[in-house]
Amino acid sequence: MKNILIIDGADNCVYDIFAATDSEFDLIFPAGQDIAFIDEVMARGPRAELNAAFNQIWQRPIRKAEAMGIHGTLFYELEHKKLYYPTRRDEDARNPDGTRLR
């Protein structure tokens, strides 16, 4: 199982963590990526398979104190953050001028 941190654009978002099987994780995050945006995920499809995967994932919340790492981050309603993750890899996060975020 791999843990996914959900970051939502809502003001009252609580940044939950959910567990995904390896196959569910691979549907959301293409090989080598650990950052995803829901609009891109859904555009890649297949929609029915993704909906089924998310229905299962939402049944597996993980308490933050019990999480053994975060393997991916999924953004909802935060398209403006795409600029900071051009490779969709957290370790490659960049400012708009190309300088590293870390």
C-alpha positions as CSV (number, residue, x, y, z in Angstrom):
1,M,0.0,0.0,0.0
2,K,1.1,3.6,-0.7
3,N,-0.1,6.7,1.0
4,I,-1.5,9.6,-0.8
5,L,-1.8,13.1,0.7
6,I,-4.9,15.0,-0.6
7,I,-4.6,18.7,-0.9
8,D,-7.9,20.5,-1.7
9,G,-8.5,24.1,-2.7
10,A,-11.3,24.4,-0.2
11,D,-10.7,26.8,2.7
12,N,-11.7,24.1,5.2
13,C,-9.5,21.3,3.7
14,V,-7.9,19.1,6.3
15,Y,-5.2,17.4,4.1
16,D,-6.2,13.8,4.6
17,I,-4.0,10.8,3.8
18,F,-5.5,7.7,2.2
19,A,-3.9,4.3,1.4
20,A,-3.9,3.0,-2.2
21,T,-2.9,-0.3,-3.6
22,D,0.0,-0.3,-6.0
23,S,-2.3,-0.6,-9.0
24,E,-4.6,2.2,-7.7
25,F,-1.5,4.4,-7.1
26,D,-0.2,3.7,-10.6
27,L,-3.5,4.8,-12.1
28,I,-3.1,8.2,-10.4
29,F,0.6,8.7,-10.7
30,P,2.4,7.7,-13.9
31,A,5.8,6.0,-13.5
32,G,8.3,8.2,-11.7
33,Q,5.7,10.9,-10.7
34,D,4.6,11.6,-7.1
35,I,2.6,14.8,-7.8
36,A,-0.8,14.7,-9.5
37,F,-3.7,17.1,-10.3
38,I,-7.1,15.6,-10.4
39,D,-8.1,17.2,-13.8
40,E,-5.0,15.6,-15.4
41,V,-5.7,12.2,-13.7
42,M,-9.3,12.1,-14.9
43,A,-8.3,13.3,-18.4
44,R,-5.9,10.3,-18.7
45,G,-8.8,7.9,-17.9
46,P,-10.1,5.3,-18.0
47,R,-12.8,7.1,-16.1
48,A,-14.7,4.0,-14.9
49,E,-11.5,2.4,-13.6
50,L,-10.4,5.6,-11.9
51,N,-13.8,6.1,-10.2
52,A,-13.7,2.6,-8.9
53,A,-10.2,3.1,-7.6
54,F,-11.1,6.3,-5.8
55,N,-14.2,4.7,-4.3
56,Q,-11.8,2.1,-2.8
57,I,-9.2,4.6,-1.8
58,W,-11.7,6.8,0.1
59,Q,-12.5,3.7,2.3
60,R,-8.9,3.7,3.6
61,P,-8.2,6.9,5.5
62,I,-4.9,6.9,7.4
63,R,-4.4,8.9,10.6
64,K,-1.4,11.2,10.2
65,A,0.2,9.9,13.4
66,E,0.0,6.4,11.9
67,A,1.2,7.1,8.4
68,M,4.4,5.5,7.4
69,G,5.4,8.1,4.8
70,I,3.7,9.9,2.0
71,H,4.2,8.4,-1.5
72,G,2.2,10.9,-3.6
73,T,0.3,14.2,-3.4
74,L,-2.9,14.7,-5.2
75,F,-4.1,18.3,-5.7
76,Y,-7.8,19.3,-6.2
77,E,-8.8,22.7,-7.5
78,L,-5.3,24.1,-7.3
79,E,-4.3,24.3,-11.0
80,H,-2.1,27.3,-10.3
81,K,0.3,25.0,-8.5
82,K,1.1,23.1,-11.7
83,L,3.6,25.8,-12.4
84,Y,5.7,24.7,-9.4
85,Y,5.7,21.0,-10.4
86,P,6.6,20.9,-14.1
87,T,7.9,17.3,-13.9
88,R,5.2,16.2,-11.5
89,R,7.9,15.1,-9.1
90,D,8.1,16.7,-5.6
91,E,11.9,16.7,-5.6
92,D,11.9,18.7,-8.8
93,A,9.6,21.5,-7.4
94,R,10.6,24.9,-8.9
95,N,9.8,28.6,-8.7
96,P,8.5,30.2,-11.9
97,D,12.0,31.6,-12.5
98,G,13.4,28.1,-12.4
99,T,15.1,28.2,-9.0
100,R,14.6,25.2,-6.8
101,L,12.0,25.4,-4.0
102,R,14.2,23.5,-1.6
